[in-house]
Amino acid sequence: MTPRWLPYALIAPATFFLAAFFVVPLVQTIVLSFDGGTAGPLGNYRRMLGDLNFSVSIANTFLLVAVVVPLQVVLALAMGLMLQKLQRGREIVLWIWTIPLGISDLAAGLVWLAILQNTGYLNSLLFQLGVIEGPTAWLNAETPMTLFLGIVAAEVWRATAVVLVILVSGMQLVPKEYGEAADVFGATPVAKFFRVTLPLLKPSLQSALILRTVLAFEVFAAVYALGGRNFPVLVGEAYTWQHVNQNYGVAAAYAVLVMLISLASTVLYLRVLRVRPEQQA
């Protein structure tokens, strides 16, 4: 007979690990954010709200999330469906598509910086084709649209594979009998996708959306590599307040704000994409 204490003993190492490396820093950050000194417990939050880049960073962060996450989900769904149609070489194609998973955020930003900077590969190609007469700036404050599109391209290229892996795993769990039954009743491929595949993918979609949205709200390295201070985002402002302004309290306030936004988005997905027990794999 298994001792009652054995399950607790088995999860104890993971519990201590999470407490040491997640819970304790989280509590310290929250406490630091309310340590406003003479300005009172909300002093750091008032300074954050009064930051010149606060509203811009909020707008830029939400805009990136609103554009990048749906693009990644649509691309991952299309790529997953393509993989299902392949008879041979499926594993090789999936491996190639997931190569960006091994590239850090900063490295991905530097790759796209090499493509889009004034003397980058894109300008060289366009010059060779006679499209432009000389170097064109794509990544500065005077060209906010191309800067934004460059950041979107870097994020989509870097992190779509995360969504793809989750959705492909979910597609493997969809019973083939459902698709065969739809074929018997004469369902078109579009109807089959929206009436059979997509509803059964809801658990995987929920997980993918939560993960990617939370990570998208924390975007920083690729943005910083491509745009620097020309495209403020929330985590970038936290970095600036901590390492440039040397004000750890306001930086902690930004971190707490990002955490609260991430938690709110998670709760929203859990409610909107609520998964019934019978839908869970």
C-alpha positions as CSV (number, residue, x, y, z in Angstrom):
1,M,0.0,0.0,0.0
2,T,1.3,3.4,-1.0
3,P,2.0,5.7,2.0
4,R,-0.2,8.8,2.1
5,W,2.9,11.1,2.4
6,L,4.5,9.7,-0.8
7,P,2.6,12.0,-3.3
8,Y,3.5,15.1,-1.3
9,A,7.1,14.0,-1.1
10,L,7.2,13.5,-4.9
11,I,5.9,17.0,-5.6
12,A,7.9,18.7,-2.8
13,P,11.1,19.4,-5.0
14,A,9.0,21.1,-7.7
15,T,7.1,23.1,-5.0
16,F,10.3,24.3,-3.4
17,F,11.7,25.2,-6.8
18,L,8.6,27.3,-7.7
19,A,8.6,28.9,-4.3
20,A,12.3,29.8,-4.5
21,F,12.4,31.0,-8.1
22,F,8.9,32.3,-8.7
23,V,6.8,33.0,-5.6
24,V,9.5,34.7,-3.5
25,P,10.6,37.1,-6.4
26,L,7.0,37.8,-7.2
27,V,6.2,38.8,-3.6
28,Q,9.4,40.9,-3.4
29,T,8.4,42.7,-6.6
30,I,4.9,43.5,-5.4
31,V,6.3,44.8,-2.1
32,L,8.9,46.9,-3.9
33,S,6.2,48.4,-6.1
34,F,4.4,49.7,-3.1
35,D,7.5,51.1,-1.4
36,G,7.1,54.7,-2.6
37,G,9.1,56.2,0.3
38,T,7.8,59.7,1.2
39,A,5.4,59.6,-1.8
40,G,3.3,56.9,0.0
41,P,2.5,53.3,-1.0
42,L,1.1,54.4,-4.4
43,G,3.9,56.8,-5.2
44,N,5.6,54.4,-7.7
45,Y,2.3,53.8,-9.5
46,R,1.7,57.6,-9.7
47,R,5.1,58.1,-11.2
48,M,4.4,55.2,-13.7
49,L,1.1,56.8,-14.7
50,G,2.9,60.2,-15.1
51,D,5.6,58.7,-17.3
52,L,5.7,60.3,-20.7
53,N,5.9,57.0,-22.5
54,F,3.3,55.2,-20.3
55,S,0.3,55.7,-22.6
56,V,2.4,55.1,-25.7
57,S,3.9,51.9,-24.3
58,I,0.4,50.6,-23.3
59,A,-0.9,51.3,-26.8
60,N,2.1,49.8,-28.6
61,T,2.0,46.6,-26.4
62,F,-1.7,46.0,-26.9
63,L,-1.4,46.8,-30.7
64,L,1.4,44.2,-31.0
65,V,-0.7,41.6,-29.1
66,A,-3.8,42.3,-31.2
67,V,-1.9,41.9,-34.5
68,V,0.8,39.2,-33.7
69,V,-1.3,36.7,-31.7
70,P,-4.1,36.3,-34.3
71,L,-1.6,36.1,-37.1
72,Q,0.3,33.4,-35.3
73,V,-2.8,31.4,-34.6
74,V,-4.0,31.6,-38.2
75,L,-0.6,30.7,-39.6
76,A,-0.2,27.8,-37.1
77,L,-3.6,26.4,-38.1
78,A,-2.8,26.6,-41.8
79,M,0.6,25.0,-41.2
80,G,-0.9,22.3,-39.1
81,L,-3.5,21.5,-41.7
82,M,-0.8,21.3,-44.4
83,L,1.2,18.9,-42.2
84,Q,-1.9,16.6,-41.9
85,K,-2.1,16.5,-45.7
86,L,1.6,15.4,-46.1
87,Q,2.1,11.7,-46.8
88,R,5.9,11.8,-46.5
89,G,8.4,13.9,-44.8
90,R,6.0,15.3,-42.2
91,E,8.6,15.1,-39.4
92,I,11.2,16.9,-41.4
93,V,8.9,19.7,-42.4
94,L,7.8,20.1,-38.8
95,W,11.4,20.2,-37.6
96,I,12.3,22.9,-40.1
97,W,9.3,25.0,-39.1
98,T,10.2,24.7,-35.4
99,I,13.8,25.8,-35.8
100,P,13.0,29.4,-34.6
101,L,12.1,27.8,-31.2
102,G,15.9,27.4,-30.7
103,I,16.6,31.1,-31.3
104,S,16.4,33.6,-28.5
105,D,14.3,36.8,-28.6
106,L,17.3,39.0,-28.9
107,A,18.9,36.8,-31.6
108,A,15.7,36.9,-33.6
109,G,15.7,40.7,-33.4
110,L,19.3,40.9,-34.5
111,V,18.5,38.6,-37.5
112,W,15.7,41.0,-38.6
113,L,17.9,44.0,-37.9
114,A,20.4,42.6,-40.3
115,I,17.6,42.4,-42.9
116,L,15.9,45.7,-42.3
117,Q,18.7,48.2,-41.3
118,N,19.9,50.8,-43.7
119,T,22.7,48.6,-45.1
120,G,20.8,45.4,-44.6
121,Y,19.8,42.6,-47.0
122,L,16.4,44.1,-47.9
123,N,17.9,47.4,-49.0
124,S,20.7,45.6,-50.9
125,L,18.1,43.5,-52.8
126,L,15.8,46.4,-53.6
127,F,18.8,48.4,-54.8
128,Q,20.0,45.6,-57.0
129,L,16.5,45.4,-58.5
130,G,16.4,49.1,-59.1
131,V,13.5,49.7,-56.8
132,I,15.3,52.2,-54.6
133,E,18.1,54.6,-55.4
134,G,20.0,54.3,-52.1
135,P,19.7,53.1,-48.5
136,T,16.2,53.5,-47.0
137,A,15.5,53.8,-43.3
138,W,12.9,51.3,-42.2
139,L,13.5,51.2,-38.5
140,N,13.4,54.8,-37.0
141,A,10.9,57.1,-35.5
142,E,10.2,58.8,-38.8
143,T,8.9,55.5,-40.3
144,P,6.7,54.1,-37.5
145,M,4.6,51.9,-39.8
146,T,7.6,50.0,-41.3
147,L,9.2,49.8,-37.8
148,F,6.0,48.3,-36.4
149,L,5.7,45.8,-39.4
150,G,9.4,44.8,-38.9
151,I,8.7,44.0,-35.2
152,V,5.6,42.1,-36.2
153,A,7.6,40.1,-38.8
154,A,10.3,39.3,-36.3
155,E,7.7,38.1,-33.6
156,V,5.7,36.1,-36.1
157,W,8.8,34.4,-37.5
158,R,10.2,33.7,-34.0
159,A,7.2,32.5,-32.0
160,T,4.6,31.0,-34.5
161,A,6.3,27.6,-33.9
162,V,5.2,27.7,-30.3
163,V,1.5,27.8,-31.4
164,L,2.2,25.3,-34.1
165,V,3.6,22.7,-31.8
166,I,0.6,23.0,-29.4
167,L,-2.0,22.9,-32.2
168,V,-0.3,20.0,-34.0
169,S,-0.4,18.0,-30.8
170,G,-4.1,18.8,-30.5
171,M,-4.8,17.8,-34.1
172,Q,-3.2,14.4,-33.4
173,L,-5.9,13.8,-30.7
174,V,-8.9,14.6,-33.0
175,P,-10.5,11.2,-33.8
176,K,-10.3,10.4,-37.5
177,E,-13.8,8.9,-37.3
178,Y,-15.3,12.4,-37.0
179,G,-13.7,13.5,-40.2
180,E,-14.7,10.4,-42.0
181,A,-18.3,10.8,-40.8
182,A,-18.3,14.4,-42.1
183,D,-17.0,13.1,-45.5
184,V,-19.8,10.6,-45.6
185,F,-22.4,13.3,-45.1
186,G,-20.8,15.4,-47.9
187,A,-19.3,18.1,-45.8
188,T,-17.0,20.5,-47.7
189,P,-13.4,21.0,-46.4
190,V,-14.3,24.4,-45.1
191,A,-17.4,23.1,-43.3
192,K,-15.4,20.1,-42.0
193,F,-12.8,22.5,-40.6
194,F,-15.2,24.9,-38.8
195,R,-17.7,22.2,-37.7
196,V,-15.4,19.3,-36.7
197,T,-11.7,20.2,-36.4
198,L,-11.9,23.7,-34.9
199,P,-14.4,22.8,-32.1
200,L,-12.3,19.8,-31.1
201,L,-9.2,21.9,-31.1
202,K,-10.6,24.3,-28.5
203,P,-8.5,22.9,-25.6
204,S,-5.3,23.3,-27.6
205,L,-6.4,26.7,-28.8
206,Q,-7.0,27.8,-25.3
207,S,-3.6,26.7,-24.2
208,A,-1.9,28.2,-27.2
209,L,-3.6,31.6,-26.9
210,I,-2.9,31.9,-23.1
211,L,0.8,31.1,-23.6
212,R,1.3,33.3,-26.6
213,T,-0.7,36.2,-25.3
214,V,1.1,36.2,-21.9
215,L,4.5,36.1,-23.8
216,A,3.4,38.8,-26.2
217,F,2.7,41.2,-23.3
218,E,6.2,40.5,-22.1
219,V,7.8,41.3,-25.5
220,F,11.0,43.3,-25.2
221,A,14.3,41.9,-26.7
222,A,13.2,41.8,-30.3
223,V,11.6,45.2,-30.0
224,Y,14.6,46.7,-28.4
225,A,17.0,45.2,-31.1
226,L,14.9,46.6,-33.9
227,G,13.6,49.9,-32.6
228,G,15.3,50.7,-29.3
229,R,13.4,53.6,-27.7
230,N,11.6,54.4,-30.9
231,F,8.9,51.8,-30.1
232,P,8.2,51.9,-26.3
233,V,6.6,48.8,-24.8
234,L,5.7,48.0,-21.2
235,V,8.6,45.7,-20.4
236,G,10.9,48.1,-22.2
237,E,9.8,50.9,-19.9
238,A,10.4,48.6,-16.9
239,Y,13.9,48.0,-18.2
240,T,14.5,51.7,-18.7
241,W,13.3,52.7,-15.2
242,Q,15.5,50.0,-13.6
243,H,18.7,50.1,-15.6
244,V,18.7,53.7,-16.9
245,N,16.8,55.7,-14.3
246,Q,17.9,53.4,-11.4
247,N,14.4,53.6,-10.0
248,Y,13.5,50.0,-9.0
249,G,10.2,50.9,-7.5
250,V,8.7,52.3,-10.7
251,A,10.2,49.4,-12.6
252,A,8.5,47.0,-10.2
253,A,5.2,48.9,-10.7
254,Y,5.5,48.3,-14.5
255,A,6.2,44.6,-13.8
256,V,3.1,44.3,-11.6
257,L,1.1,46.0,-14.3
258,V,2.3,43.5,-16.9
259,M,1.5,40.6,-14.5
260,L,-2.1,41.9,-13.9
261,I,-2.7,42.4,-17.6
262,S,-1.5,38.8,-18.3
263,L,-3.7,37.4,-15.6
264,A,-6.7,39.3,-16.9
265,S,-6.1,37.9,-20.4
266,T,-5.7,34.4,-19.0
267,V,-9.0,34.7,-17.2
268,L,-10.7,36.0,-20.3
269,Y,-9.5,33.1,-22.4
270,L,-10.6,30.6,-19.7
271,R,-14.1,32.1,-19.8
272,V,-14.5,32.6,-23.5
273,L,-12.9,29.3,-24.5
274,R,-14.3,27.3,-21.6
275,V,-13.6,23.7,-22.1
276,R,-16.2,21.1,-20.9
277,P,-14.8,18.0,-19.2
278,E,-15.9,15.8,-22.2
279,Q,-13.8,18.0,-24.5
280,Q,-10.6,17.5,-22.6
281,A,-8.1,14.9,-23.9
